[in-house]
Amino acid sequence: MTIDRRRFIQASAAALAAAAGAAPAFGQAPPETARIILGFAPGGTIDLTGRRVADKLQPSYAKAVVVENRTGAGGQIAAQAVRTAAPDGATVLLTPTSPMSLHLFTYKKLPYDPAADFTPVSGAAMFDYSLAVGPMVPSSVRSVQEFLAWCKANPNNANFGSAGQGSAAHFIGAALGRMSGTDLRHVAFRGSQPALADMIGGQLAAVVGPTGEFMSNVKAGKVRLLATSGPRRGRFTPDTPTMAEQGFKELAYIGWFGFFLPAQAPADVVQRLNGGIRQALASQDVVDSLATAYMEPLPTAPAQLAQMLKTETEFWSRLVKTLGFSPE
């Protein structure tokens, strides 16, 4: 995940957002209710993204658009629910990339085929991940290297949480442990917010998750950010050094969410949903809302999202092989 790729995503998103007002109109009557299904607990960044877009999709795309949180298996339960739904546009998947790319290499068998069982519609938002620590870790620990040294000196407390087994956040933390020769134990949660609660409560040393998940507690002094994952310092966190700056260039990574329909979704439904999502992501109130969660909108054409997913899969394939991870 390189700087060039980040610029490509940003430039493409800007161009498509500018064209969002020209979304095509279709004669098909909107369904009564559409569901946006996501695989993580309420209150996190993906939940915020889904609910803000859902508000904008009604009544033009559907008379009512609701968000359903189907938690578990790092997003796989939500993906499976959409895979088996009718391809009529009434059931939409909003997912981070890991269930559609990384899980191919960290699980022996998935209950779906990411390429064959879904129809790409549009990107949603992009963001950096962060490594954050809570009150269990002494306040003197201010860098990744100092955290790893503390973990080696306190092996019983050397742990980190993430939004789920096999998630990108899980893999970033696990890779950090392997690269540094530190035994970092992973604790899986059904979303970043439950992990954050345990960290603030002193039961967990650290959490890896989207940067926006931490910031209200960072401002309140309950949590400290040690590093972000982007190839350069984030737009919203210019004072926080990256993993790459601190010696872990292989972990330069930008996360994103995307919208998908079941396979065989009609082309006119895909286009209508894509147009609605692009219009939503171009709305200033949605842009501002995403910014409060330290995210940027990522509208794309369906074909562009398919290409991004292909590139993402290749990225994880190389990194998993380099680090010697075996499917579970």
C-alpha positions in Angstrom: 0.0 0.0 0.0 2.2 2.8 -1.3 2.0 6.6 -1.3 1.3 6.4 -5.0 -1.7 4.2 -4.4 -3.0 6.6 -1.8 -2.7 9.5 -4.2 -4.4 7.4 -6.9 -7.3 6.6 -4.6 -7.7 10.2 -3.5 -7.6 11.6 -7.0 -10.1 9.1 -8.3 -12.4 9.7 -5.3 -12.3 13.5 -6.0 -13.1 13.1 -9.6 -16.0 10.8 -9.0 -17.3 12.9 -6.2 -17.4 15.9 -8.5 -19.5 13.9 -10.9 -21.8 12.6 -8.2 -24.5 15.2 -9.0 -24.9 13.6 -12.4 -26.1 10.2 -11.0 -28.5 8.5 -13.5 -32.2 8.2 -12.8 -34.1 5.0 -13.3 -37.7 4.2 -13.7 -37.7 1.3 -11.3 -39.7 2.1 -8.1 -37.6 2.1 -4.9 -38.0 -0.9 -2.7 -39.9 -0.4 0.6 -36.9 -1.2 2.7 -33.2 -1.7 2.0 -30.7 -3.1 4.5 -27.0 -2.2 4.9 -25.4 -5.1 6.7 -22.1 -4.7 8.4 -20.1 -7.1 10.6 -19.1 -5.0 13.5 -20.6 -3.5 16.7 -22.5 -0.2 16.8 -20.5 2.9 17.6 -17.4 2.4 15.4 -16.2 4.1 12.3 -17.8 1.6 9.8 -21.1 1.9 11.7 -21.0 5.7 11.4 -20.2 5.4 7.7 -23.1 3.1 7.1 -25.7 5.2 9.0 -24.7 8.4 7.4 -24.9 6.9 3.9 -28.2 5.1 4.8 -29.8 8.5 5.7 -28.9 9.9 2.3 -30.2 6.9 0.3 -33.8 7.3 1.5 -36.2 7.8 -0.1 -34.5 8.0 -3.5 -32.9 4.5 -3.4 -35.4 2.9 -1.0 -38.2 4.3 1.0 -36.4 3.2 4.2 -32.7 2.2 4.5 -31.7 0.5 7.8 -28.4 -0.6 9.2 -28.0 -4.1 10.6 -25.0 -5.1 12.7 -24.3 -8.8 12.2 -21.2 -9.2 14.3 -18.8 -12.1 14.4 -15.9 -13.9 12.6 -14.2 -10.6 11.7 -17.0 -9.6 9.3 -17.6 -13.0 7.7 -21.1 -13.4 9.2 -22.2 -10.2 7.6 -20.7 -11.2 4.3 -22.3 -14.6 4.4 -25.7 -12.9 5.1 -25.4 -10.8 2.0 -24.1 -13.6 -0.2 -27.2 -15.7 0.4 -29.6 -12.7 0.0 -31.7 -12.1 -3.2 -29.7 -10.0 -5.7 -32.5 -7.4 -5.9 -30.6 -4.5 -4.4 -32.5 -4.7 -1.1 -29.5 -6.2 0.8 -26.2 -4.3 0.8 -22.9 -5.2 2.4 -20.7 -2.5 3.9 -17.4 -4.1 4.8 -13.7 -3.4 5.5 -11.3 -5.0 3.1 -10.2 -7.9 5.3 -13.2 -10.2 4.9 -12.8 -9.8 1.1 -9.0 -10.1 0.8 -6.9 -10.8 3.9 -9.2 -13.7 5.1 -8.3 -15.6 1.9 -4.8 -16.1 3.4 -5.6 -16.3 7.2 -8.4 -18.8 7.1 -8.3 -22.3 5.5 -11.8 -22.0 4.2 -14.3 -19.1 3.8 -18.0 -19.6 3.6 -18.0 -17.4 0.4 -15.9 -16.5 -2.6 -15.1 -12.8 -2.4 -14.7 -12.5 -6.2 -17.6 -14.7 -7.3 -20.2 -14.1 -4.7 -20.4 -10.3 -4.6 -20.9 -7.4 -7.0 -18.7 -4.3 -6.3 -20.7 -1.1 -6.1 -18.6 1.8 -4.6 -15.9 2.6 -2.1 -17.1 4.3 1.1 -14.3 5.8 3.2 -10.6 5.5 3.7 -8.5 5.9 6.9 -5.3 5.1 8.7 -5.1 2.4 11.5 -3.4 3.3 14.8 -1.7 1.5 17.6 -3.1 2.9 20.9 -2.2 2.1 24.5 -4.2 2.6 27.7 -3.6 3.0 31.4 -2.0 -0.5 31.8 1.0 0.8 29.9 3.2 3.4 31.8 2.8 7.0 30.6 6.6 7.1 29.9 6.0 4.7 26.9 5.6 7.1 23.9 6.9 5.1 20.9 6.4 1.7 19.3 9.9 0.6 20.3 9.3 1.6 23.9 6.0 -0.3 23.9 7.7 -3.4 22.5 10.4 -3.1 25.1 7.8 -2.8 27.8 6.0 -5.9 26.4 9.2 -7.9 26.6 9.8 -6.8 30.2 6.1 -7.6 31.1 5.2 -10.7 29.1 2.1 -11.4 31.1 0.6 -8.1 29.9 1.9 -8.2 26.3 -1.4 -8.2 24.5 -3.5 -6.2 22.0 -7.1 -6.2 21.0 -8.7 -5.7 17.6 -12.2 -5.7 16.0 -12.0 -9.4 15.2 -10.0 -12.5 14.4 -8.4 -12.2 11.0 -9.1 -8.5 10.6 -6.6 -6.1 9.1 -6.0 -4.6 12.6 -5.3 -8.1 14.0 -2.8 -8.7 11.3 -1.0 -5.4 11.7 -0.6 -6.1 15.5 0.5 -9.7 14.9 2.9 -8.6 12.2 4.4 -6.0 14.5 5.0 -8.7 17.1 6.7 -11.1 14.6 8.8 -8.4 13.0 10.1 -7.3 16.4 10.5 -10.7 17.9 7.9 -9.8 20.6 5.3 -12.3 21.8 2.2 -10.1 21.4 -1.0 -12.0 22.2 -4.1 -11.1 20.3 -7.5 -10.7 21.9 -10.4 -10.7 19.4 -13.5 -8.6 20.0 -16.7 -8.0 18.0 -15.7 -4.5 17.0 -13.1 -1.9 18.1 -15.4 -0.3 20.7 -15.6 -3.3 23.1 -11.8 -3.7 22.8 -11.3 0.0 23.5 -13.5 -0.2 26.6 -11.4 -3.1 28.0 -8.2 -1.1 27.3 -9.5 2.0 29.0 -10.6 -0.3 31.9 -7.0 -1.5 32.3 -7.7 -5.1 31.2 -5.9 -4.8 27.9 -2.5 -3.1 27.1 -3.2 -1.9 23.5 -5.6 -1.9 20.6 -5.0 -1.7 16.9 -7.9 -0.1 15.0 -9.1 2.8 12.8 -7.6 6.0 14.1 -11.1 7.6 14.5 -12.1 4.9 17.0 -9.6 6.3 19.5 -9.6 10.1 19.2 -12.3 11.2 21.7 -10.5 9.2 24.3 -7.1 10.5 23.2 -8.4 14.0 23.7 -9.8 13.0 27.1 -6.3 11.8 28.1 -7.5 8.1 28.5 -5.6 6.7 25.5 -2.3 7.5 23.8 -1.6 7.0 20.1 1.9 5.5 19.4 1.8 5.2 15.7 -0.4 5.4 12.6 -0.3 3.0 9.6 -0.2 5.3 6.6 2.9 5.6 4.4 3.1 9.2 5.6 1.6 11.1 8.6 -2.2 11.3 8.4 -4.0 14.5 7.5 -5.8 14.4 10.9 -2.8 13.2 13.0 0.3 15.2 11.9 1.9 14.9 15.3 1.7 11.1 15.4 4.6 9.3 13.7 3.9 6.4 11.4 4.9 2.8 11.8 7.2 3.3 8.8 9.0 6.2 10.6 9.5 3.9 13.6 11.2 1.1 11.7 8.3 -0.9 10.3 8.0 0.1 6.6 6.3 -3.2 5.7 3.3 -2.1 7.7 2.5 1.1 5.7 -1.2 0.5 5.0 -4.4 2.5 4.3 -7.7 1.0 5.3 -11.0 1.4 3.4 -14.6 0.3 3.5 -16.6 -0.6 0.4 -20.2 -1.4 -0.6 -21.1 -4.6 -2.3 -24.3 -6.3 -3.5 -24.8 -10.1 -4.0 -23.6 -11.7 -7.2 -25.9 -11.3 -10.2 -27.3 -8.0 -9.1 -28.9 -6.3 -12.1 -26.7 -3.6 -13.8 -29.4 -0.9 -13.4 -29.6 -1.6 -9.7 -25.8 -1.4 -9.3 -25.7 1.9 -11.2 -28.6 3.4 -9.2 -27.0 2.4 -5.8 -23.6 3.6 -7.0 -25.1 7.0 -7.9 -26.8 7.3 -4.6 -23.7 6.4 -2.6 -21.6 8.9 -4.6 -24.1 11.6 -4.0 -24.2 10.8 -0.3 -20.4 10.9 0.0 -20.3 14.2 -1.9 -22.7 15.8 0.6 -20.8 18.3 2.8 -22.5 17.1 6.0 -21.3 13.5 5.3 -17.8 14.7 4.4 -17.7 16.7 7.7 -19.1 13.7 9.7 -16.5 11.4 8.3 -13.8 13.9 9.1 -14.9 13.9 12.8 -14.1 10.2 12.7 -10.7 10.9 10.9 -11.9 9.4 7.6 -12.1 10.7 4.1 -14.8 9.8 1.6 -13.9 7.2 -1.1 -16.5 7.2 -3.9 -15.6 4.9 -6.8 -17.1 3.3 -9.9 -17.9 -0.4 -9.5 -15.0 -1.4 -11.8 -12.6 0.7 -9.8 -13.7 -0.9 -6.6 -13.1 -4.3 -8.2 -9.6 -3.3 -9.2 -8.9 -1.9 -5.7 -9.9 -5.2 -4.2 -7.7 -7.1 -6.5 -4.7 -4.9 -5.6 -5.6 -5.3 -1.9 -5.6 -9.1 -2.2 -2.2 -9.0 -3.8 -0.9 -6.8 -1.1 -2.0 -9.2 1.7 -0.8 -12.2 -0.2 2.7 -10.9 -0.4 2.8 -9.8 3.2 1.3 -13.0 4.6 3.8 -15.1 2.7 6.7 -12.8 3.7 5.8 -13.2 7.4 5.2 -16.9 7.2 1.6 -16.8 8.5 -0.4 -20.0 8.0 -4.2 -20.2 7.6 -6.1 -21.1 10.8 
